[in-house]
Amino acid sequence: MSEHNKQLVTQYLDTVWNEGKADEADRFLAENLIQHNPNLPDGRKPVVDFVAGFKTQVPEGRFTIQRIVSDHDLVFVHSHFTAQDGDRGMAVVDVFRIEHGLIAEHWDVKENVPETTASGHPIV
């Protein structure tokens, strides 16, 4: 089950966000998605509308998954988002809860990638 959940989330990020195919969101998102992102209300439709507008403004925007782990019905993704080539981007952590084969709940946090870190280790 966890491999299937990881594949679902990977395909969701690639198809809906990276390729901008918001019209395919019903393959991945529950209609009554519970959203913990402070900028989006609950439901699939707000995500679809947001992605459509976002890809118009940031057509080259893309999430590159660095790490993905699943635990029962949860999938954790640590990714590097860039708006365009050469962009330092943001480190993003998404948590997805899967129910009945669809993403039913979502949390996320993000941080701009700094030029340097105190430890010398990258954040993504």
LINBEL-V312337 format. One record per residue. N is the residue number from 1. RES is the residue in one letter. PHI is phi in degrees with one decimal (* if undefined). Layout:
n/res/phi
N/RES/PHI
N/RES/PHI
//
This chain:
n/res/phi
1/M/*
2/S/-66.6
3/E/-64.7
4/H/-61.8
5/N/-63.9
6/K/-64.7
7/Q/-64.4
8/L/-58.3
9/V/-66.8
10/T/-60.1
11/Q/-64.4
12/Y/-61.4
13/L/-63.0
14/D/-67.7
15/T/-72.2
16/V/-77.3
17/W/-86.4
18/N/-73.7
19/E/-88.8
20/G/72.2
21/K/-89.6
22/A/-61.2
23/D/-68.1
24/E/-99.4
25/A/-60.5
26/D/-66.3
27/R/-72.8
28/F/-121.7
29/L/-108.9
30/A/-66.5
31/E/-59.1
32/N/-101.8
33/L/-46.7
34/I/-91.4
35/Q/-112.7
36/H/-104.6
37/N/-68.7
38/P/-67.2
39/N/-102.3
40/L/-129.5
41/P/-78.5
42/D/-63.8
43/G/108.7
44/R/-72.5
45/K/-56.9
46/P/-59.5
47/V/-67.2
48/V/-57.9
49/D/-62.8
50/F/-63.9
51/V/-61.6
52/A/-59.5
53/G/-69.3
54/F/-61.2
55/K/-68.8
56/T/-69.8
57/Q/-80.9
58/V/-130.2
59/P/-61.6
60/E/-92.8
61/G/-58.3
62/R/-153.9
63/F/-99.4
64/T/-112.1
65/I/-70.8
66/Q/-99.4
67/R/-145.5
68/I/-144.6
69/V/-137.5
70/S/-125.4
71/D/-142.1
72/H/56.2
73/D/-95.0
74/L/-109.5
75/V/-125.1
76/F/-111.0
77/V/-125.2
78/H/-107.8
79/S/-131.1
80/H/-114.0
81/F/-97.9
82/T/-127.4
83/A/-83.5
84/Q/-162.6
85/D/-56.8
86/G/85.9
87/D/-73.2
88/R/-65.9
89/G/81.6
90/M/-132.3
91/A/-87.5
92/V/-128.3
93/V/-119.4
94/D/-112.6
95/V/-122.7
96/F/-120.3
97/R/-104.7
98/I/-101.7
99/E/-142.9
100/H/54.4
101/G/78.5
102/L/-131.7
103/I/-73.0
104/A/-105.9
105/E/-153.5
106/H/-144.2
107/W/-126.6
108/D/-154.1
109/V/-137.7
110/K/-146.1
111/E/-148.9
112/N/-61.8
113/V/-76.5
114/P/-76.9
115/E/-65.0
116/T/-138.7
117/T/-127.0
118/A/-59.5
119/S/-83.2
120/G/86.9
121/H/-93.7
122/P/-69.7
123/I/-92.3
124/V/-129.6
//
